[in-house]
Amino acid sequence: MHLLRTKSVEQSIRDTEEPTHRLRRALGPLDLTVFGVGVIVGTGIFVLTGQVARDNAGPAVALSFILAALVCGLAALCYAEFASTVPVAGSAYTFSYATLGEFPAWIIGWDLILEMALGAAVVAVGWSGYFASLLDGIGVTVPEVIAAPPGEGGTVNVPAIALVLAVTALLVLGIKISSMVNAVVVAIKVGVVLLVIFAGLFFVKGANYDPFIPPSKSTPEVGGLDAPLMQVLFGLTPVAYGWLGIFSALAIVFFAYIGFDIVATAAEEAKRPQRDLPIGLIGSLVITAVLYAAVSTVVVGMQHYTELSTEAPLADAFKAAGHPVFATIIDIGAVVGLITVVMILLLGMSRIFFALARDGLVPGWLSVVHPRFGTPYRSTVIMGVIVAVLAGFIPLAELATLVNIGTLFAFVVVSAAVMILRRTRPDLPRAFRTPLVPLVPALSILACLFVMLNLPVETWLRFLVWMVIGIVIYAAYGYRNSRLRDGADLPMKS
């Protein structure tokens, strides 16, 4: 069946050697780990901590971060096997093409574009808020009409647009330059995070941890399409706090870890992908999980969870403790740190689009690599412009959870694909092997599905609409223009 035609691992690797579509291998294990840390440390620490502690989990928010890391960790073990076995740009899309077939691969690629485009736009808008606040602190007021998100008092978010276009230009200039900039920025924001942890310890009050897991509280006002799907399916009344509150917080803070899989999209640009990619994937996840758990534990100890700010919880906790200088440093760290989150999400999205184009599922000219910079500049620019429009003109507050469901869906598919490829191609050399197959992939699938069930019904409906749009595009273009149509491997057009 043509919809399930697969692209062999060997062919995927051969495609990376075509001169006009060859990416430059310039990244080592440290570069990849820093990329992972760069994209993960951002919104979760600087924004989500206060929101989920106040509204969902209370002082036990650290448990939500740890559980989310465990879910990602199971998926990371599966990603590591695939990325070292099929070191090709495209991440879950490429892995799916080799195991499940073309149509499922297209769906995953389409899903990943949604995840990364919305993720980059949402973070760019968050960065704009921090940037405007920082300028306001030094006496420079940015008019709300050009700095606030549409629908929240603004007309066009100029700082968000400027940020997206600037990092797009940086990505066009080369992966190594982008990596160097990322390393500097990551060093700054990790330094700020460590400052929060160690300075905040002096202002922790034990009473703020009591009770560590507040008793469950019914929240009947959260109903209809806003209620988690699991509670609708099983007729449960929505609750905050308690263990159900911790699990609902898990579904939200999962956003904090989104992006570690982008390390896999850079597989084709790794010097020694078989060794370096597993290090980058697992190393970045371990480092950030420790940082998230430590920061969330400190911040709920500094200020009672019911009083935490949802806009800038870390900075405001230090202000409440009477230390505004620390708050200013944290604001600077957030402004600088969120830049790399946007940059790396755009990097991953452009590589997915590049892989789709190289396979003919979108126009092939988008897969041409710049002769000087060695980057897929056409797909990078187009993706950058799309994200700039989203960040500047589209109200995004209600769409953020789509990023979570898109990522979780990709994790489910990759975990299943590991088991399939073990059966269909046991002969493939695997530099890294997921332990305890099929147990670990099965646990990954179950854990991801559980988190997905804790997302709102409205998110599921929007996700289905996006998938339907993807099916229509595949039927209209991808199916007819695929390089694998009728079993033929067609030359690419540039």
VEXNUSE-330112 format. One record per residue (C-alpha): x, y, z; residue number from 1. Coordinates in Angstrom, 1 decimal. Layout:
residues N
<<X, Y, Z>, NUM>
...
END
This chain:
residues 494
<<0.0, 0.0, 0.0>, 1>
<<1.5, 3.3, -1.1>, 2>
<<0.5, 5.1, 2.1>, 3>
<<2.6, 2.8, 4.1>, 4>
<<5.7, 2.6, 1.8>, 5>
<<8.8, 2.8, 3.9>, 6>
<<12.1, 4.5, 3.1>, 7>
<<15.0, 2.3, 4.0>, 8>
<<17.5, 3.3, 6.6>, 9>
<<20.3, 2.9, 4.0>, 10>
<<18.5, 5.2, 1.6>, 11>
<<17.9, 7.8, 4.3>, 12>
<<21.7, 7.8, 5.0>, 13>
<<22.6, 8.0, 1.3>, 14>
<<20.4, 11.0, 0.8>, 15>
<<22.5, 12.9, 3.3>, 16>
<<25.5, 12.7, 0.9>, 17>
<<23.9, 14.5, -2.1>, 18>
<<26.0, 17.7, -2.5>, 19>
<<23.3, 20.3, -2.8>, 20>
<<21.4, 18.8, 0.1>, 21>
<<24.2, 17.9, 2.5>, 22>
<<24.4, 19.6, 5.9>, 23>
<<27.7, 20.4, 7.5>, 24>
<<28.8, 18.1, 10.4>, 25>
<<30.1, 20.5, 13.0>, 26>
<<28.6, 19.5, 16.4>, 27>
<<30.2, 17.5, 19.2>, 28>
<<28.7, 15.9, 22.3>, 29>
<<29.1, 19.1, 24.3>, 30>
<<27.5, 21.2, 21.6>, 31>
<<24.5, 18.8, 21.5>, 32>
<<24.1, 18.7, 25.3>, 33>
<<24.2, 22.5, 25.4>, 34>
<<21.6, 22.7, 22.7>, 35>
<<19.4, 20.5, 24.8>, 36>
<<19.9, 22.5, 27.9>, 37>
<<19.5, 25.7, 25.9>, 38>
<<16.1, 24.8, 24.7>, 39>
<<14.8, 23.2, 27.9>, 40>
<<15.8, 25.8, 30.4>, 41>
<<13.4, 28.6, 29.7>, 42>
<<9.7, 29.0, 30.1>, 43>
<<9.5, 26.2, 32.6>, 44>
<<11.8, 27.8, 35.2>, 45>
<<11.0, 31.4, 34.5>, 46>
<<7.2, 31.2, 34.2>, 47>
<<5.5, 27.9, 34.8>, 48>
<<6.8, 27.3, 38.3>, 49>
<<4.6, 29.9, 39.9>, 50>
<<1.5, 29.0, 37.8>, 51>
<<1.4, 25.3, 38.5>, 52>
<<2.4, 25.6, 42.2>, 53>
<<-0.3, 28.2, 42.9>, 54>
<<-3.1, 26.6, 40.8>, 55>
<<-2.4, 22.9, 40.7>, 56>
<<0.2, 21.2, 42.8>, 57>
<<1.2, 23.5, 45.7>, 58>
<<4.7, 22.9, 47.2>, 59>
<<4.7, 19.5, 45.6>, 60>
<<5.3, 21.1, 42.2>, 61>
<<8.8, 19.6, 42.3>, 62>
<<7.2, 16.1, 42.0>, 63>
<<5.4, 17.2, 38.9>, 64>
<<8.7, 18.3, 37.3>, 65>
<<10.4, 15.0, 38.3>, 66>
<<7.5, 12.9, 36.9>, 67>
<<7.5, 14.9, 33.7>, 68>
<<11.3, 14.3, 33.4>, 69>
<<10.7, 10.5, 33.9>, 70>
<<8.2, 10.5, 31.1>, 71>
<<10.6, 12.3, 28.9>, 72>
<<13.4, 10.1, 30.0>, 73>
<<11.7, 6.9, 28.8>, 74>
<<11.1, 8.6, 25.4>, 75>
<<14.7, 9.9, 25.4>, 76>
<<16.1, 6.3, 25.6>, 77>
<<14.0, 5.4, 22.5>, 78>
<<15.1, 8.6, 20.7>, 79>
<<18.8, 7.8, 21.5>, 80>
<<18.6, 4.4, 19.8>, 81>
<<17.0, 5.8, 16.7>, 82>
<<19.2, 8.9, 16.5>, 83>
<<22.4, 6.8, 16.7>, 84>
<<21.0, 4.2, 14.2>, 85>
<<19.5, 6.6, 11.7>, 86>
<<21.7, 9.8, 12.0>, 87>
<<19.6, 11.8, 9.6>, 88>
<<17.8, 15.2, 10.0>, 89>
<<14.1, 14.9, 10.8>, 90>
<<14.0, 13.2, 14.2>, 91>
<<10.7, 11.4, 14.7>, 92>
<<9.6, 12.0, 11.1>, 93>
<<12.7, 10.2, 9.7>, 94>
<<12.3, 7.4, 12.3>, 95>
<<8.7, 6.9, 11.3>, 96>
<<9.4, 6.8, 7.6>, 97>
<<11.8, 3.9, 8.2>, 98>
<<9.3, 1.9, 10.2>, 99>
<<5.7, 2.9, 9.9>, 100>
<<5.5, 4.2, 6.4>, 101>
<<5.2, 7.5, 4.5>, 102>
<<1.7, 8.6, 5.6>, 103>
<<2.4, 8.1, 9.3>, 104>
<<5.7, 9.8, 8.9>, 105>
<<4.0, 12.8, 7.2>, 106>
<<1.6, 13.0, 10.1>, 107>
<<4.4, 13.1, 12.6>, 108>
<<6.4, 15.7, 10.5>, 109>
<<3.2, 17.8, 10.3>, 110>
<<2.7, 17.4, 14.1>, 111>
<<6.3, 18.4, 14.8>, 112>
<<6.0, 21.5, 12.8>, 113>
<<3.0, 22.5, 14.9>, 114>
<<4.8, 21.7, 18.1>, 115>
<<7.9, 23.7, 17.3>, 116>
<<6.2, 26.7, 15.5>, 117>
<<3.8, 27.3, 18.3>, 118>
<<6.4, 26.6, 20.9>, 119>
<<8.8, 29.2, 19.4>, 120>
<<6.0, 31.7, 19.0>, 121>
<<4.7, 31.3, 22.6>, 122>
<<8.3, 31.6, 24.0>, 123>
<<8.9, 34.7, 21.8>, 124>
<<5.8, 36.3, 23.3>, 125>
<<6.9, 35.5, 26.8>, 126>
<<10.3, 36.9, 26.0>, 127>
<<8.7, 40.1, 24.8>, 128>
<<6.9, 40.5, 28.2>, 129>
<<10.1, 40.1, 30.1>, 130>
<<12.0, 42.5, 27.7>, 131>
<<9.3, 45.2, 28.1>, 132>
<<9.3, 44.8, 31.9>, 133>
<<13.1, 45.1, 32.0>, 134>
<<13.1, 48.3, 29.9>, 135>
<<10.3, 49.6, 32.2>, 136>
<<12.6, 49.0, 35.2>, 137>
<<15.2, 51.4, 33.7>, 138>
<<12.7, 54.0, 32.8>, 139>
<<12.0, 53.1, 29.1>, 140>
<<8.3, 52.4, 28.5>, 141>
<<7.4, 50.4, 25.5>, 142>
<<3.8, 51.2, 24.4>, 143>
<<1.5, 48.3, 25.1>, 144>
<<0.0, 48.5, 21.6>, 145>
<<3.3, 47.3, 20.1>, 146>
<<4.6, 45.1, 23.0>, 147>
<<1.6, 43.2, 24.3>, 148>
<<0.1, 40.0, 22.7>, 149>
<<-2.9, 40.6, 20.5>, 150>
<<-6.0, 40.1, 22.5>, 151>
<<-4.3, 41.3, 25.7>, 152>
<<-4.1, 45.0, 24.9>, 153>
<<-1.7, 44.9, 22.0>, 154>
<<-2.1, 45.2, 18.2>, 155>
<<1.3, 43.8, 17.0>, 156>
<<4.0, 42.4, 19.2>, 157>
<<7.1, 44.1, 17.7>, 158>
<<9.7, 42.8, 20.1>, 159>
<<8.6, 39.2, 19.5>, 160>
<<8.8, 39.7, 15.7>, 161>
<<12.2, 41.3, 16.0>, 162>
<<13.6, 38.4, 18.1>, 163>
<<12.3, 35.7, 15.8>, 164>
<<13.8, 37.4, 12.7>, 165>
<<17.1, 38.0, 14.4>, 166>
<<17.5, 34.3, 15.5>, 167>
<<16.4, 33.2, 12.0>, 168>
<<19.2, 35.2, 10.5>, 169>
<<21.7, 33.7, 13.0>, 170>
<<20.6, 30.2, 12.0>, 171>
<<21.1, 30.9, 8.3>, 172>
<<24.7, 32.0, 9.0>, 173>
<<25.7, 28.5, 10.2>, 174>
<<25.2, 25.8, 12.8>, 175>
<<28.5, 26.3, 14.5>, 176>
<<28.0, 30.1, 14.9>, 177>
<<24.5, 29.3, 16.3>, 178>
<<26.1, 26.7, 18.6>, 179>
<<28.7, 29.2, 19.9>, 180>
<<26.0, 31.9, 20.6>, 181>
<<23.9, 29.3, 22.3>, 182>
<<26.8, 28.2, 24.6>, 183>
<<27.4, 31.7, 25.8>, 184>
<<23.7, 32.3, 26.5>, 185>
<<23.2, 29.0, 28.2>, 186>
<<26.2, 29.7, 30.5>, 187>
<<24.5, 33.0, 31.5>, 188>
<<21.0, 31.5, 32.2>, 189>
<<22.4, 28.5, 34.0>, 190>
<<24.4, 30.9, 36.2>, 191>
<<21.2, 32.8, 36.9>, 192>
<<19.4, 29.5, 37.8>, 193>
<<22.2, 28.5, 40.2>, 194>
<<22.0, 32.0, 41.7>, 195>
<<18.2, 31.4, 42.4>, 196>
<<18.9, 28.1, 44.0>, 197>
<<21.8, 29.1, 46.3>, 198>
<<20.7, 32.6, 47.1>, 199>
<<17.1, 31.5, 47.6>, 200>
<<18.1, 28.9, 50.2>, 201>
<<18.8, 31.8, 52.6>, 202>
<<15.1, 32.9, 52.4>, 203>
<<13.4, 29.6, 52.6>, 204>
<<10.8, 29.2, 55.4>, 205>
<<9.9, 25.7, 56.5>, 206>
<<6.3, 26.7, 57.1>, 207>
<<5.8, 27.3, 53.4>, 208>
<<6.2, 23.6, 52.8>, 209>
<<3.3, 22.6, 55.1>, 210>
<<1.4, 20.8, 53.8>, 211>
<<3.7, 19.6, 51.1>, 212>
<<0.8, 18.0, 49.2>, 213>
<<-2.2, 20.2, 50.0>, 214>
<<-5.5, 18.4, 50.3>, 215>
<<-7.6, 18.0, 47.1>, 216>
<<-10.0, 20.9, 46.3>, 217>
<<-12.8, 20.6, 43.9>, 218>
<<-12.7, 23.1, 41.1>, 219>
<<-16.1, 22.8, 39.4>, 220>
<<-15.6, 26.1, 37.6>, 221>
<<-13.1, 24.1, 35.4>, 222>
<<-15.5, 22.3, 33.2>, 223>
<<-16.7, 21.7, 29.6>, 224>
<<-13.9, 21.9, 27.0>, 225>
<<-11.4, 23.2, 29.6>, 226>
<<-11.6, 20.1, 31.7>, 227>
<<-8.9, 17.4, 31.3>, 228>
<<-10.0, 14.6, 29.0>, 229>
<<-9.5, 11.9, 31.6>, 230>
<<-11.9, 13.6, 34.0>, 231>
<<-14.5, 14.0, 31.3>, 232>
<<-14.1, 10.3, 30.2>, 233>
<<-14.4, 8.9, 33.7>, 234>
<<-16.9, 11.5, 35.1>, 235>
<<-14.5, 12.9, 37.6>, 236>
<<-15.0, 16.4, 39.1>, 237>
<<-11.9, 18.6, 38.3>, 238>
<<-9.7, 19.1, 41.3>, 239>
<<-6.7, 21.1, 42.3>, 240>
<<-3.9, 19.9, 44.6>, 241>
<<-3.6, 16.3, 46.0>, 242>
<<-2.2, 13.7, 43.6>, 243>
<<-4.7, 14.5, 40.9>, 244>
<<-3.4, 18.1, 41.1>, 245>
<<0.2, 16.9, 40.8>, 246>
<<-0.7, 14.9, 37.7>, 247>
<<-2.6, 17.9, 36.1>, 248>
<<0.4, 20.0, 36.9>, 249>
<<2.6, 17.3, 35.2>, 250>
<<0.6, 17.8, 31.9>, 251>
<<1.4, 21.6, 32.1>, 252>
<<5.0, 21.5, 33.2>, 253>
<<5.7, 19.0, 30.4>, 254>
<<6.0, 22.1, 28.3>, 255>
<<9.2, 22.8, 30.3>, 256>
<<11.0, 19.9, 28.8>, 257>
<<9.8, 20.3, 25.2>, 258>
<<12.8, 20.6, 22.9>, 259>
<<15.2, 17.9, 24.2>, 260>
<<14.1, 15.9, 21.2>, 261>
<<15.4, 18.7, 19.0>, 262>
<<18.9, 17.3, 19.7>, 263>
<<17.8, 14.4, 17.4>, 264>
<<16.8, 16.8, 14.6>, 265>
<<20.5, 17.8, 14.5>, 266>
<<21.7, 14.3, 13.9>, 267>
<<22.9, 15.0, 10.4>, 268>
<<25.1, 17.9, 11.8>, 269>
<<26.8, 15.8, 14.5>, 270>
<<30.4, 14.8, 14.0>, 271>
<<30.0, 11.4, 15.5>, 272>
<<26.3, 10.9, 15.8>, 273>
<<26.4, 7.3, 17.0>, 274>
<<28.2, 8.3, 20.1>, 275>
<<27.3, 12.0, 20.5>, 276>
<<23.5, 12.0, 20.1>, 277>
<<22.7, 9.7, 23.0>, 278>
<<25.0, 11.8, 25.2>, 279>
<<23.3, 15.0, 24.1>, 280>
<<19.8, 13.6, 24.5>, 281>
<<20.1, 12.0, 27.9>, 282>
<<22.7, 14.4, 29.3>, 283>
<<20.6, 17.5, 28.7>, 284>
<<17.5, 15.9, 30.2>, 285>
<<19.3, 14.8, 33.4>, 286>
<<20.9, 18.3, 33.9>, 287>
<<17.7, 20.2, 33.4>, 288>
<<15.6, 17.8, 35.5>, 289>
<<17.9, 18.5, 38.5>, 290>
<<17.7, 22.2, 37.9>, 291>
<<13.9, 22.3, 37.6>, 292>
<<13.4, 20.2, 40.8>, 293>
<<15.9, 22.4, 42.8>, 294>
<<14.4, 25.7, 41.6>, 295>
<<10.8, 24.8, 42.2>, 296>
<<11.6, 23.5, 45.6>, 297>
<<13.4, 26.7, 46.6>, 298>
<<10.8, 29.1, 45.2>, 299>
<<7.9, 27.5, 47.0>, 300>
<<10.0, 27.7, 50.2>, 301>
<<10.7, 31.4, 49.7>, 302>
<<7.0, 32.4, 49.2>, 303>
<<3.8, 30.6, 50.1>, 304>
<<2.4, 28.8, 47.0>, 305>
<<-0.9, 30.8, 47.2>, 306>
<<1.0, 34.1, 46.9>, 307>
<<3.3, 33.1, 44.0>, 308>
<<3.3, 35.3, 40.9>, 309>
<<2.2, 33.6, 37.6>, 310>
<<4.1, 36.1, 35.4>, 311>
<<7.6, 36.2, 37.0>, 312>
<<7.5, 33.9, 40.0>, 313>
<<11.3, 33.8, 40.6>, 314>
<<11.9, 37.5, 40.4>, 315>
<<8.8, 38.3, 42.4>, 316>
<<9.8, 35.9, 45.2>, 317>
<<13.0, 37.8, 45.7>, 318>
<<11.1, 41.1, 45.6>, 319>
<<8.8, 39.7, 48.3>, 320>
<<11.9, 38.8, 50.3>, 321>
<<13.2, 42.4, 50.1>, 322>
<<15.9, 41.8, 47.5>, 323>
<<15.0, 43.5, 44.2>, 324>
<<18.6, 43.4, 42.9>, 325>
<<18.3, 39.6, 42.6>, 326>
<<15.0, 40.1, 40.9>, 327>
<<16.6, 42.4, 38.3>, 328>
<<19.3, 39.8, 37.7>, 329>
<<16.7, 37.1, 37.2>, 330>
<<14.8, 39.3, 34.7>, 331>
<<18.0, 39.8, 32.7>, 332>
<<18.6, 36.0, 32.8>, 333>
<<15.1, 35.4, 31.5>, 334>
<<15.5, 38.0, 28.7>, 335>
<<18.8, 36.5, 27.6>, 336>
<<17.9, 32.8, 28.3>, 337>
<<14.6, 32.7, 26.3>, 338>
<<16.5, 33.8, 23.2>, 339>
<<18.1, 30.3, 22.8>, 340>
<<14.8, 28.6, 23.4>, 341>
<<13.3, 30.4, 20.3>, 342>
<<16.5, 29.8, 18.3>, 343>
<<16.7, 26.0, 18.9>, 344>
<<13.0, 25.5, 18.3>, 345>
<<13.4, 27.2, 15.0>, 346>
<<16.5, 25.1, 14.3>, 347>
<<14.5, 21.9, 14.9>, 348>
<<11.5, 23.1, 12.8>, 349>
<<13.7, 24.1, 9.8>, 350>
<<15.4, 20.6, 9.9>, 351>
<<12.0, 18.9, 9.9>, 352>
<<10.9, 21.0, 7.0>, 353>
<<14.2, 20.3, 5.2>, 354>
<<13.7, 16.5, 5.6>, 355>
<<10.1, 16.7, 4.3>, 356>
<<11.3, 18.7, 1.3>, 357>
<<14.2, 16.3, 0.6>, 358>
<<11.7, 13.4, 0.5>, 359>
<<9.4, 15.4, -1.9>, 360>
<<6.5, 15.7, 0.6>, 361>
<<6.8, 19.5, 0.3>, 362>
<<8.4, 21.3, -2.6>, 363>
<<12.0, 20.0, -3.1>, 364>
<<13.6, 23.5, -3.6>, 365>
<<13.1, 24.0, 0.1>, 366>
<<15.8, 21.4, 0.8>, 367>
<<18.6, 23.2, -1.0>, 368>
<<21.6, 24.0, 1.3>, 369>
<<23.4, 27.3, 1.2>, 370>
<<26.7, 26.8, -0.7>, 371>
<<28.7, 29.0, 1.8>, 372>
<<27.0, 28.5, 5.2>, 373>
<<25.9, 24.8, 4.8>, 374>
<<22.5, 25.5, 6.2>, 375>
<<19.0, 24.8, 4.8>, 376>
<<18.5, 28.5, 4.4>, 377>
<<15.3, 28.5, 2.4>, 378>
<<13.3, 26.3, 4.9>, 379>
<<14.9, 28.3, 7.8>, 380>
<<13.8, 31.7, 6.4>, 381>
<<10.2, 30.5, 5.6>, 382>
<<9.8, 28.9, 9.0>, 383>
<<11.2, 32.0, 10.7>, 384>
<<8.7, 34.3, 8.9>, 385>
<<5.8, 32.0, 9.8>, 386>
<<6.8, 32.0, 13.5>, 387>
<<7.3, 35.8, 13.4>, 388>
<<3.7, 36.3, 12.1>, 389>
<<2.3, 33.9, 14.8>, 390>
<<4.2, 35.7, 17.6>, 391>
<<3.4, 39.2, 16.3>, 392>
<<-0.2, 38.9, 15.3>, 393>
<<-2.0, 35.8, 16.6>, 394>
<<-3.4, 35.4, 20.2>, 395>
<<-1.5, 32.3, 21.4>, 396>
<<-2.6, 32.0, 25.1>, 397>
<<-5.2, 29.3, 24.3>, 398>
<<-3.0, 27.4, 21.9>, 399>
<<0.0, 26.7, 24.1>, 400>
<<-1.2, 23.3, 25.2>, 401>
<<-1.2, 22.2, 21.6>, 402>
<<2.6, 22.1, 21.9>, 403>
<<2.4, 19.5, 24.7>, 404>
<<0.0, 17.2, 22.9>, 405>
<<2.0, 17.4, 19.7>, 406>
<<5.2, 16.4, 21.5>, 407>
<<3.6, 13.6, 23.4>, 408>
<<2.1, 12.2, 20.2>, 409>
<<5.6, 12.1, 18.6>, 410>
<<7.0, 10.4, 21.7>, 411>
<<4.4, 7.7, 21.4>, 412>
<<5.2, 7.0, 17.8>, 413>
<<9.0, 6.9, 18.3>, 414>
<<8.6, 4.5, 21.2>, 415>
<<6.4, 2.2, 19.1>, 416>
<<8.8, 2.5, 16.2>, 417>
<<11.8, 1.3, 18.3>, 418>
<<9.9, -2.0, 18.9>, 419>
<<8.9, -2.3, 15.2>, 420>
<<12.5, -1.7, 13.9>, 421>
<<13.9, -4.2, 16.3>, 422>
<<11.7, -6.8, 14.7>, 423>
<<11.9, -5.7, 11.0>, 424>
<<15.6, -4.8, 11.0>, 425>
<<17.4, -6.7, 13.7>, 426>
<<20.6, -6.6, 11.6>, 427>
<<21.0, -2.9, 11.8>, 428>
<<24.1, -1.8, 13.8>, 429>
<<22.9, 0.1, 16.9>, 430>
<<25.5, 2.2, 18.7>, 431>
<<23.0, 2.8, 21.5>, 432>
<<20.4, 0.2, 22.4>, 433>
<<17.3, 1.1, 24.4>, 434>
<<17.4, -1.1, 27.5>, 435>
<<14.7, -3.7, 28.3>, 436>
<<12.8, -3.6, 25.0>, 437>
<<9.9, -3.9, 24.8>, 438>
<<9.3, -2.9, 28.5>, 439>
<<10.8, 0.6, 28.3>, 440>
<<9.1, 1.6, 25.0>, 441>
<<5.8, 0.2, 26.3>, 442>
<<6.2, 2.2, 29.5>, 443>
<<7.0, 5.3, 27.5>, 444>
<<3.8, 4.9, 25.4>, 445>
<<1.6, 4.4, 28.5>, 446>
<<3.2, 7.3, 30.4>, 447>
<<2.8, 9.7, 27.4>, 448>
<<-0.8, 8.6, 26.9>, 449>
<<-1.5, 9.2, 30.6>, 450>
<<-0.2, 12.7, 30.3>, 451>
<<-2.2, 13.3, 27.1>, 452>
<<-5.4, 12.3, 28.9>, 453>
<<-4.7, 15.0, 31.5>, 454>
<<-4.8, 17.7, 28.8>, 455>
<<-8.0, 19.7, 28.2>, 456>
<<-10.7, 18.4, 25.8>, 457>
<<-10.3, 21.6, 23.8>, 458>
<<-6.6, 20.8, 23.1>, 459>
<<-7.6, 17.4, 21.7>, 460>
<<-10.2, 19.0, 19.4>, 461>
<<-7.7, 21.6, 18.1>, 462>
<<-5.1, 18.9, 17.6>, 463>
<<-7.5, 16.8, 15.5>, 464>
<<-8.3, 19.8, 13.3>, 465>
<<-4.6, 20.3, 12.7>, 466>
<<-4.2, 16.7, 11.8>, 467>
<<-7.1, 16.9, 9.3>, 468>
<<-5.4, 19.9, 7.6>, 469>
<<-2.2, 17.8, 7.4>, 470>
<<-4.1, 14.9, 5.7>, 471>
<<-5.6, 17.3, 3.1>, 472>
<<-2.2, 18.7, 2.3>, 473>
<<-0.6, 15.3, 2.0>, 474>
<<-3.5, 14.1, -0.3>, 475>
<<-3.2, 17.2, -2.5>, 476>
<<0.6, 17.4, -2.8>, 477>
<<2.8, 14.9, -0.8>, 478>
<<1.2, 11.7, -2.0>, 479>
<<1.7, 12.6, -5.7>, 480>
<<5.2, 14.1, -5.4>, 481>
<<6.8, 11.7, -3.0>, 482>
<<10.2, 10.5, -4.1>, 483>
<<9.1, 7.0, -3.2>, 484>
<<5.9, 7.0, -5.2>, 485>
<<5.5, 3.8, -7.2>, 486>
<<8.6, 2.5, -5.6>, 487>
<<10.8, 4.9, -7.5>, 488>
<<13.5, 7.0, -5.9>, 489>
<<13.3, 10.2, -7.9>, 490>
<<16.0, 12.8, -8.2>, 491>
<<15.4, 16.0, -6.2>, 492>
<<14.8, 19.3, -7.8>, 493>
<<16.7, 22.3, -6.6>, 494>
END
